Amino acid sequence: MSGANRTGFRWYGFVYRTFYRLGLRLWERSNPPSDLVELVEGPNPLPPGRALDLGCGTGTDSVYLARHGWDVTGVDMVPNALARARRRAAAAGVSPRYLQGDATRLQDLGVGEGFTLVLDFGCFHTLPDDRRDPYVQGVSRAAADGATLLLYGFANPPRLAPMRAEFTPEEVRRRFGPEGWELVTADRMSADAIVVAGRRVDDRFQLWRCRLLHRS
């Protein structure tokens, strides 16, 4: 299914803007995922560098990273989400760079290059087929050699989801491999690992976490 009609209208952006307008932020988290915390604060932490937060929403993860010394760029299509992210950042005393736009068109946004950490919690898995390869190409150009990508998404989305929201580790390997990414781990997350909108993620949705390394 195509993500745009002949005029360039992107329905997935419309869905997100509508949900924010209605106050239905069903995907919102108050804390960063434990895997990200492990990378930043664990026994073998990544050295702070440039981080790219795709589909950053209201800034939970970008603010967390900025508070730990990272130079963060967050990308989201929804002005309402970015306004909330900027308020969150100001309250925390940090200043990530936030860009409004489509994560499948990173070069058009002037995102830049040299990112050593890329985070995607629920962006890629909502994209239609025709935008997934452009997303991978843009992320690959933005990533530094040796960069880490944390990618989260459902393999079995909710039946009433307003748009496709799924991927599999096999698809991740197939799409990212030709662009120099190695799929290091692919783990199905337990319901206790992630809390979204105040609730544990339903095991039936099969939330996966993929960790990839970039070798340009």
C-alpha positions in Angstrom: 0.0 0.0 0.0 1.3 3.4 -0.9 1.7 6.0 1.8 0.8 9.0 -0.4 -1.7 9.9 -3.1 -0.9 11.8 -6.3 -0.8 15.1 -4.5 1.8 13.9 -2.0 -0.7 13.6 0.9 0.7 11.2 3.5 -2.1 9.5 5.4 0.2 8.3 8.2 1.0 11.9 9.1 -2.7 12.8 9.0 -3.4 9.9 11.4 -0.8 11.0 13.9 -1.8 14.6 13.8 -5.5 13.7 14.3 -4.7 11.5 17.3 -2.7 14.2 18.9 -5.4 16.7 18.2 -7.9 14.4 20.0 -5.6 13.8 22.9 -5.2 10.1 22.0 -1.5 9.6 22.6 -1.8 5.9 22.9 1.9 5.3 22.3 3.3 7.7 24.8 5.8 6.6 27.5 7.0 8.5 30.5 10.3 6.7 30.7 13.0 5.6 28.2 13.2 1.9 27.4 15.5 -0.2 29.6 17.7 -1.1 26.7 18.4 2.5 26.0 19.2 3.1 29.7 21.6 0.2 29.6 23.4 1.6 26.6 23.7 5.0 28.2 24.2 4.2 31.9 25.2 0.5 31.9 28.6 -1.1 32.8 29.8 -0.6 29.2 28.1 2.7 28.1 28.4 4.2 24.7 30.4 7.4 24.8 28.1 10.5 24.4 27.9 11.6 20.8 25.3 12.6 18.2 21.9 10.8 18.6 19.0 10.8 16.2 15.5 10.1 17.7 13.1 9.2 14.9 9.4 9.7 15.6 10.5 11.4 18.8 7.0 12.3 19.9 6.8 14.4 23.1 10.5 13.9 23.7 10.8 11.3 26.4 13.9 9.7 24.9 15.5 12.7 23.4 15.4 14.6 26.7 16.8 11.6 28.5 19.7 11.4 26.1 20.4 15.2 26.2 20.4 15.0 30.0 23.2 12.5 29.7 25.4 14.6 27.5 24.2 13.6 24.0 23.8 16.0 21.1 20.3 15.0 20.1 18.2 15.6 17.0 14.6 14.6 17.2 12.3 14.2 14.2 8.5 14.1 14.2 5.7 14.9 11.8 3.3 16.4 14.4 3.7 20.0 15.5 1.7 19.3 18.7 4.2 16.6 19.7 7.2 18.7 19.0 5.7 21.6 21.1 5.3 19.2 24.0 8.9 17.9 23.5 10.3 21.4 23.6 8.4 22.2 26.8 9.7 19.0 28.3 13.3 19.8 27.3 13.0 23.3 28.7 11.8 22.0 32.0 14.7 19.6 32.1 17.2 22.4 31.2 18.4 20.8 28.0 18.1 21.8 24.3 17.8 19.0 21.8 17.3 20.1 18.2 13.8 19.2 17.0 12.8 19.1 13.3 9.3 18.7 11.9 9.1 16.4 9.0 8.9 12.9 7.5 11.4 10.4 8.8 11.6 8.9 5.3 13.0 12.2 4.0 15.8 13.0 6.4 18.1 14.6 3.8 15.3 17.1 2.9 15.1 18.1 6.6 18.9 18.8 6.8 19.4 16.3 9.6 23.0 15.9 8.8 25.4 12.9 9.3 27.7 11.4 11.9 25.1 10.0 14.3 26.5 7.3 16.5 23.1 6.4 18.0 19.8 6.1 16.2 16.6 5.4 18.1 13.3 4.4 16.7 10.5 3.5 19.0 7.5 2.8 16.8 8.2 4.9 13.7 9.5 2.4 11.1 6.8 -0.2 11.9 4.0 2.2 10.9 5.4 3.1 7.5 3.8 1.7 4.3 5.9 -0.5 2.2 6.8 2.1 -0.4 8.4 4.4 2.3 10.4 1.7 4.2 13.4 1.5 1.9 13.7 5.3 1.6 13.6 5.4 5.4 16.5 2.8 5.6 18.5 4.7 3.0 18.1 8.0 4.8 19.0 6.5 8.2 22.1 4.8 6.7 23.3 8.1 5.2 22.9 9.9 8.6 24.6 7.2 10.6 28.3 7.1 11.4 30.4 4.1 10.8 29.9 1.9 13.9 26.6 3.5 14.8 24.1 1.7 16.9 20.4 1.5 16.0 17.7 0.5 18.5 14.5 -0.3 16.6 11.2 -1.2 18.3 8.0 -2.3 16.8 5.1 -4.8 16.8 5.0 -8.1 14.8 1.3 -8.5 15.5 -0.4 -5.1 15.7 -3.7 -4.5 17.4 -6.7 -5.3 15.2 -8.1 -1.9 15.6 -4.9 0.0 14.8 -5.7 2.9 12.4 -2.8 2.0 10.2 -0.3 -0.8 9.6 2.0 -1.2 12.5 4.2 -4.2 12.1 7.6 -5.6 11.2 9.6 -8.8 11.7 13.3 -9.3 12.4 13.5 -11.0 9.1 12.2 -7.9 7.3 14.7 -5.8 9.3 17.6 -7.9 8.2 16.4 -7.9 4.6 16.0 -4.2 4.3 18.9 -2.9 6.5 21.5 -5.5 5.5 22.2 -4.1 2.0 22.9 -0.7 3.5 25.7 -2.0 5.7 23.7 -2.8 8.9 24.3 -6.0 10.9 21.4 -7.3 13.0 23.2 -8.0 16.3 20.2 -9.0 18.4 16.4 -9.4 17.9 14.5 -9.9 21.1 10.8 -10.2 21.8 10.1 -7.9 24.7 8.1 -9.1 27.7 4.9 -7.3 28.8 6.7 -6.0 31.9 9.5 -4.4 30.0 7.6 -1.5 28.4 4.8 0.7 29.7 2.9 2.7 27.1 0.1 5.2 28.1 0.3 3.9 31.6 -0.3 0.3 30.7 2.0 -2.7 30.0 2.3 -3.6 26.3 0.0 -6.5 25.5 2.0 -9.7 24.8 -0.3 -10.5 21.9 1.2 -7.6 20.0 4.6 -9.2 20.0 6.8 -6.2 20.7 10.3 -6.7 19.3 13.6 -4.9 19.9 16.2 -5.1 17.3 19.8 -3.8 17.8 21.9 -3.2 14.7 25.4 -1.9 14.0 26.4 0.1 11.0 29.4 -0.7 8.9 29.7 1.7 6.0 
